Amino acid sequence: MQNTKKAMPFLPGFQLRTLRRKPRSAQQELADKIALLRQKTFKQIGEVFEKFIPRTLLKQEQDGVMSRRRIFSKENTFWAFFSQVLDADGGCKEVIRKLQSYISVKGGKVPSSSTASYCTARKKLEKQMLSEIFEHTADRLDKMPVAGLLNNRRVIVVDGTGVSMPDTPENQEVWPQSASQKPGCGFPTARICACFSLESGALLSYAIGNKKNNELPLFRKQWKMFKQGDIFLGDKGFCSYFDIANLAKQGVDSVVTLARRIPVSSAKSLKKFGNNDLLIKWERPVYNKVLSYSKDAWEELPKELVLRQIKVTVTHPGFRTQGFHIVTTLLDAKQFPAEQIAELYFKRWDVELFFRDIKTTMGLDILRCRTPEMIRKEILMYFIAYNCVRRLMCEAAEEASLDVRAVSFKGSVQALRSWEPHLNQTKISRIERFRMISDLYDAMTNTPIRQRPGRKEPRCLKRRRKNYDLLNLPRHEMRETPHRSRYHAANA
């Protein structure tokens, strides 16, 4: 009889409130998981950069894509992607390992190692949203205090670079590999032309093309980014009558290296400001079909340009050239002395360091996504992360009363990677978080970079490459050379 009283009917949804708790539904369990993950999971890096990115753009959608409450929500996915491009490894699997370790620490069930859910969530991030976030980071950095380059005028330095990506048919169609490489033996390559703020290092705008795109057409897509009173700084690849004239119409001055034209002699100059400092005149080039702009655009150009030509003699050892000519629209020799313009052009080398920070330190040099759509999003995310690190460097330098040029980008990224796990604590207070971020600033600035102008840096490799054959056939056809590491003396 006792067994009969204790027996419970095994019917779905049947329970006695006095004997047991109501079973939790799948939706409630998922909500608990999301609440747990939202505490810090991927937002620990966001604790540092959250103030640089508008939170309204990361809000959960009311309907449509990214509206459902999942582990990889819109906000979680963005910060996971952000963390991924800052990681030393940079792979999708790294993101999943972080998720697994976090849930393991919390005592939950460790999820699968599959990256499918994360990759699907990344695809759902809208490119327009990422573009707005990038423009916001560029705008915030652009409003940082200036140090006084050429009467506090904003100097924008422009240059181009190339990146490679996985060898997939989709990528090859948009960004084909070099024609000198056989099919299956190369990688798709994209060309990027970008505009940087010389003072802060912020990436302000960019344009992407393929191997058929020259840097100048890509640069012209970014003219609208310039403001009246800006100074455009570029190397000889940007020495163009068309560009200098059109930027001058916008109230933008240019400082570029002379190319494709013979320097004007002192006898043929309009005026001589000093030794190697001349006021000259350029005539409009003759139109031909080879030019990268239309005849209508050519006819709108002024028939002549009055410019200033400065000859710079390089006295520092280690430079590849002993002298070059600068052409500029800064005609006032008293307000803009030749020495200041030469020093400004000397700082143009910083753009090479900016690209090195993004490509080598962060890993943009070799992209990972397999479709053009995701490649564009990956590039955007790299630029967003780069601008956020730059903003952090500017704030740390200002707090330490240092020039931002003395703060190491690589050292800052290393410090962020080391601080990130310690910010991932559920019970950390706001005061403690501020203290840790203040210590992070100190770590970024306590070893300033020594400025060594004129130091010789030959473009040579000291470390020898491995003795491997080059892949000059498709992978399934390639046969390695036997005994390639053995060397035999030639027969006499």
C-alpha positions in Angstrom: 0.0 0.0 0.0 2.9 2.3 0.7 4.3 1.7 -2.7 1.0 2.6 -4.3 1.0 6.0 -2.5 4.5 6.9 -3.6 3.9 5.9 -7.2 3.7 8.8 -9.7 2.0 8.5 -13.0 4.5 9.0 -15.9 2.5 11.5 -17.9 4.0 14.4 -19.8 3.5 17.7 -18.1 2.1 16.1 -14.9 3.6 17.1 -11.6 2.6 17.8 -8.0 3.5 21.3 -6.8 4.0 20.0 -3.3 6.4 17.3 -4.3 8.7 18.7 -7.1 9.6 21.9 -8.9 8.1 22.5 -12.3 10.6 21.4 -15.0 12.4 24.2 -16.9 11.6 24.6 -20.6 14.2 24.7 -23.3 13.6 28.5 -23.8 14.3 29.1 -20.1 17.5 27.1 -20.2 18.7 29.0 -23.3 17.8 32.3 -21.7 19.9 31.4 -18.7 22.9 30.5 -21.0 22.6 33.8 -22.8 22.4 35.7 -19.5 25.5 33.9 -18.4 27.4 34.5 -21.6 26.3 38.1 -21.7 28.1 38.8 -18.4 31.5 38.9 -20.1 32.0 36.1 -22.6 33.3 38.1 -25.6 32.8 41.6 -24.1 35.9 41.6 -21.9 37.7 43.3 -24.8 34.7 45.5 -25.1 35.3 46.8 -21.6 38.2 48.7 -23.0 36.8 49.8 -26.4 33.1 50.0 -25.6 33.3 53.8 -25.2 34.7 54.2 -28.7 31.9 52.4 -30.5 28.2 53.5 -30.6 26.2 51.0 -28.6 23.0 51.8 -30.6 24.5 50.0 -33.6 25.0 46.8 -31.6 21.5 46.6 -30.1 19.4 43.5 -30.7 17.2 43.8 -33.8 13.5 43.7 -33.2 12.8 41.5 -36.2 14.6 39.9 -39.1 18.3 38.9 -39.1 20.0 38.8 -35.7 16.7 39.3 -33.9 16.5 35.9 -32.2 18.1 35.5 -28.7 21.0 33.2 -29.3 24.5 32.7 -27.8 26.0 34.5 -30.7 23.9 37.6 -30.6 24.7 40.7 -32.6 26.7 42.2 -29.8 28.5 39.0 -28.9 29.3 38.2 -32.5 30.8 41.7 -33.1 33.0 41.5 -30.1 34.0 38.0 -30.9 35.0 39.1 -34.4 36.8 42.1 -32.9 38.7 39.9 -30.5 39.5 37.5 -33.3 41.4 40.0 -35.4 43.4 41.1 -32.3 44.3 37.6 -31.3 47.8 36.3 -32.1 46.3 33.2 -33.8 43.4 35.0 -35.5 41.4 31.9 -36.4 37.7 31.1 -35.8 38.6 28.2 -33.6 40.3 30.5 -31.2 36.9 32.2 -30.6 35.3 28.9 -29.9 38.1 27.9 -27.5 37.5 31.1 -25.5 33.8 30.3 -25.3 34.5 26.7 -24.2 37.0 27.8 -21.5 34.6 30.5 -20.2 31.7 28.0 -19.9 34.0 25.4 -18.3 35.0 27.9 -15.6 31.3 28.7 -14.9 30.6 25.0 -14.5 28.4 24.7 -17.6 28.4 22.1 -20.3 31.2 22.7 -22.7 29.7 23.3 -26.2 30.9 21.7 -29.4 34.2 22.7 -31.1 32.4 23.4 -34.4 32.8 26.9 -35.7 29.7 26.6 -37.8 27.4 28.7 -35.5 30.0 31.5 -35.1 30.7 31.7 -38.9 27.0 31.8 -39.7 26.6 34.6 -37.1 29.5 36.6 -38.7 27.8 36.4 -42.1 24.7 38.0 -40.6 26.6 41.1 -39.5 25.7 43.8 -42.0 28.5 45.5 -43.9 26.6 48.8 -43.6 26.7 48.5 -39.8 30.4 47.8 -39.8 31.0 50.7 -42.2 29.2 53.1 -39.8 31.2 51.8 -36.8 34.4 52.3 -38.8 33.4 55.9 -39.8 32.6 56.6 -36.1 36.0 55.4 -35.0 37.8 57.5 -37.7 35.7 60.6 -36.8 36.4 60.3 -33.1 40.1 59.9 -33.7 40.1 62.8 -36.1 38.8 65.1 -33.3 41.8 64.3 -31.0 44.0 67.3 -30.1 46.6 68.2 -32.7 50.3 68.9 -32.1 50.7 71.8 -34.5 51.8 70.4 -37.9 52.1 73.4 -40.3 50.0 75.8 -38.3 47.7 73.1 -36.9 46.5 72.0 -40.3 45.3 68.4 -40.7 47.8 66.4 -42.7 46.5 63.3 -44.5 49.0 60.9 -45.8 48.0 58.4 -48.6 49.6 55.2 -49.7 48.6 51.8 -51.0 49.4 48.2 -50.2 48.4 44.6 -51.1 46.9 41.7 -49.2 46.3 38.1 -50.1 43.5 35.7 -49.3 42.4 32.0 -49.6 42.5 30.6 -53.1 38.8 30.0 -53.8 37.0 30.5 -57.1 34.9 33.3 -55.7 37.9 35.3 -54.5 39.8 34.6 -57.8 36.9 36.0 -59.8 36.9 39.4 -57.9 40.7 39.6 -57.1 42.5 37.4 -59.6 46.1 36.3 -58.9 49.1 37.4 -60.9 49.0 36.4 -64.6 52.6 35.1 -64.3 51.4 32.4 -61.8 49.8 29.2 -63.0 46.3 28.2 -61.8 46.4 26.6 -58.4 49.9 28.0 -57.7 49.0 31.5 -56.4 46.6 33.4 -54.2 44.1 36.1 -55.0 45.4 39.5 -54.2 43.6 42.8 -53.4 45.0 46.3 -53.6 44.1 48.7 -50.8 44.6 52.5 -51.0 44.1 54.2 -47.6 44.2 57.7 -46.1 45.7 58.1 -42.7 45.9 61.1 -40.3 49.6 61.7 -40.0 49.3 63.1 -36.5 47.2 60.3 -34.8 47.7 57.5 -37.2 44.0 57.0 -37.6 42.8 55.3 -40.8 40.2 57.7 -42.2 39.1 56.1 -45.4 40.0 53.4 -47.9 39.2 51.8 -51.2 39.7 48.2 -52.4 40.6 47.1 -55.9 42.3 44.3 -57.7 45.6 44.0 -59.6 44.2 46.0 -62.5 43.5 49.0 -60.3 46.1 51.7 -60.0 46.4 53.6 -56.7 45.3 56.9 -58.2 41.8 55.8 -59.3 41.4 54.2 -55.8 42.6 57.5 -54.2 40.1 59.5 -56.2 37.2 57.6 -54.7 38.2 59.1 -51.3 38.3 62.8 -52.3 35.1 63.5 -50.4 36.9 62.7 -47.2 39.1 65.8 -47.4 38.1 69.0 -45.8 39.0 72.6 -46.7 42.4 73.5 -45.3 43.7 69.9 -45.3 47.2 69.0 -46.6 47.5 66.0 -48.8 50.9 64.2 -48.5 51.9 61.5 -50.9 54.9 59.9 -52.7 55.7 60.1 -56.4 52.9 57.6 -57.3 50.4 60.4 -56.5 52.2 63.2 -58.4 49.4 64.0 -60.9 48.3 67.3 -62.4 44.7 66.1 -62.4 44.7 65.3 -58.7 46.6 68.4 -57.5 44.3 70.6 -59.5 41.0 69.0 -58.3 42.1 69.0 -54.7 43.1 72.6 -54.9 39.4 73.3 -56.0 38.3 71.8 -52.7 40.7 74.0 -50.8 43.2 71.2 -50.1 46.9 71.7 -50.5 49.3 69.0 -51.8 52.8 68.0 -50.9 54.1 65.2 -53.3 57.4 64.0 -54.7 58.1 65.1 -58.3 57.6 62.3 -60.9 57.0 62.0 -64.6 58.1 65.6 -65.2 61.6 67.2 -65.5 62.5 69.5 -62.6 62.2 73.2 -63.6 65.5 75.0 -63.6 66.1 78.3 -61.8 66.3 80.2 -65.1 62.8 79.1 -66.1 61.1 79.6 -62.7 58.7 82.4 -62.0 60.4 83.4 -58.7 63.2 82.3 -56.5 62.5 82.1 -52.8 65.9 80.7 -51.9 68.4 78.1 -52.7 66.6 75.1 -54.2 63.2 76.8 -53.5 61.4 78.0 -56.7 58.0 79.2 -57.8 57.2 77.4 -61.0 54.4 76.9 -63.5 53.0 73.6 -64.9 51.0 73.5 -68.1 48.1 71.2 -68.5 49.2 67.8 -70.0 48.1 66.9 -73.5 45.1 64.7 -73.5 45.4 61.1 -74.7 43.4 57.9 -74.3 45.9 56.4 -71.9 44.9 58.9 -69.2 42.8 57.5 -66.4 40.1 60.3 -66.7 37.7 61.3 -69.4 38.2 64.1 -71.9 35.4 66.1 -70.3 37.3 66.0 -67.0 40.4 67.0 -68.8 38.8 70.1 -70.3 37.6 71.2 -66.9 41.2 71.3 -65.6 43.0 74.8 -65.5 45.4 75.4 -68.3 48.2 76.0 -65.9 49.1 75.5 -62.2 51.4 77.7 -60.2 53.3 75.5 -57.8 56.4 75.5 -55.6 59.4 73.2 -56.2 61.8 72.4 -53.4 64.9 70.4 -53.9 65.8 68.2 -50.9 69.3 66.9 -50.4 69.5 63.8 -48.2 72.6 63.9 -45.9 71.6 61.0 -43.6 73.4 57.7 -44.4 71.3 54.7 -45.3 68.8 56.3 -47.6 68.4 54.9 -51.1 68.4 58.4 -52.7 70.7 61.3 -52.2 68.1 63.9 -53.3 64.6 64.5 -54.6 62.2 67.3 -55.5 59.0 68.2 -53.7 56.1 69.8 -55.5 53.6 71.7 -53.3 50.7 74.2 -53.5 51.9 75.8 -50.3 53.3 78.9 -52.0 53.9 81.2 -49.0 57.6 80.7 -48.3 57.4 82.7 -45.0 54.5 80.9 -43.6 55.7 77.5 -44.8 59.5 77.4 -44.9 61.2 74.9 -47.1 62.7 73.1 -44.1 59.3 72.5 -42.6 58.0 71.0 -45.8 61.0 68.8 -46.1 60.6 67.7 -42.5 56.9 67.0 -43.2 57.8 64.8 -46.2 60.3 63.0 -44.0 57.4 62.0 -41.7 55.6 60.5 -44.7 57.5 57.3 -43.9 55.1 56.8 -40.9 52.4 55.6 -43.4 54.7 52.5 -44.0 54.7 51.9 -40.3 50.9 52.3 -40.1 50.5 49.6 -42.8 53.1 47.4 -41.0 51.0 47.7 -37.8 47.9 46.5 -39.5 49.5 43.9 -41.8 52.3 42.4 -39.8 51.3 43.1 -36.1 47.6 42.4 -36.5 47.8 40.0 -39.4 45.9 41.7 -42.3 48.6 40.6 -44.7 46.9 37.2 -45.2 43.2 37.2 -44.9 41.2 34.1 -43.9 37.6 34.4 -45.3 36.7 32.4 -48.3 34.1 34.7 -50.0 34.4 38.3 -51.3 31.5 39.4 -49.0 33.3 38.1 -45.9 36.7 39.4 -47.1 35.2 43.0 -47.2 33.8 42.5 -43.7 37.1 41.1 -42.4 39.0 44.1 -43.8 36.5 46.5 -42.2 36.9 44.7 -38.8 40.7 45.0 -39.0 40.4 48.7 -39.6 37.9 49.1 -36.8 40.2 47.3 -34.4 43.2 49.3 -35.6 41.5 52.6 -35.1 40.4 51.6 -31.6 43.9 50.6 -30.6 45.1 53.9 -32.0 42.5 55.8 -30.0 43.7 53.9 -26.9 47.3 54.8 -27.7 46.4 58.5 -28.1 44.6 58.6 -24.7 47.5 56.7 -23.0 50.1 59.1 -24.5 48.1 62.2 -23.5 47.8 60.8 -19.9 51.5 60.1 -19.8 52.4 63.5 -21.5 54.1 61.6 -24.4 54.1 62.0 -28.1 51.9 59.3 -29.6 54.8 58.4 -32.0 56.7 57.2 -28.9 54.0 54.6 -28.0 54.6 51.2 -29.6 51.6 49.8 -31.5 52.9 46.2 -31.1 53.5 46.7 -27.4 50.0 48.1 -27.0 48.4 45.1 -28.7 50.5 42.7 -26.6 49.3 44.5 -23.4 45.7 44.2 -24.6 46.1 40.5 -25.2 47.5 40.1 -21.7 44.9 42.2 -19.9 41.9 40.7 -21.7 41.6 37.5 -19.6 41.9 39.5 -16.3 39.1 41.8 -17.4 36.9 38.6 -17.9 35.8 38.5 -14.3 32.1 38.4 -13.4 32.4 40.1 -10.0 34.9 42.8 -10.9 33.7 46.3 -9.8 33.6 49.4 -11.9 36.4 51.0 -9.7 38.5 47.9 -10.1 38.0 47.9 -13.9 39.1 51.6 -14.0 42.2 50.7 -12.0 43.0 47.9 -14.4 42.6 50.0 -17.5 44.7 52.7 -15.9 47.4 50.1 -15.3 47.0 49.1 -19.0 47.7 52.7 -20.0 50.8 52.6 -17.9 52.0 49.4 -19.5 51.5 50.9 -22.9 53.6 54.0 -22.2 56.2 52.9 -19.7 58.7 51.9 -22.4 58.6 54.7 -25.0 60.1 54.0 -28.4 63.5 55.6 -29.0 63.4 58.1 -31.9 66.4 57.4 -34.1 66.1 59.5 -37.3 68.4 58.5 -40.1 69.1 55.0 -38.7 70.1 52.7 -41.5 67.6 50.0 -42.2 68.5 48.0 -45.3 65.7 46.1 -47.0 67.4 42.7 -46.6 66.6 39.4 -44.9 69.1 38.1 -42.4 67.3 34.8 -41.6 67.6 32.3 -44.4 64.6 30.6 -45.8 63.9 26.9 -45.7 65.2 24.8 -48.6 61.7 24.0 -50.0 60.7 23.9 -53.6 58.4 26.5 -55.0 54.9 25.4 -55.8 54.9 25.9 -59.6 52.2 23.3 -60.4 48.8 22.6 -59.0 49.1 20.9 -55.6 47.8 17.5 -56.8 50.3 17.5 -59.7 53.4 18.7 -57.7 56.2 16.3 -57.0 59.0 17.3 -54.6 62.6 17.2 -55.8 64.2 14.1 -54.1 67.3 14.8 -51.9 67.0 18.5 -52.4 69.0 19.2 -49.3 72.1 17.4 -50.6 74.7 19.2 -52.6 77.1 17.5 -55.0 80.2 18.9 -56.5 80.0 19.4 -60.2 82.0 17.0 -62.4 85.2 18.5 -63.8 
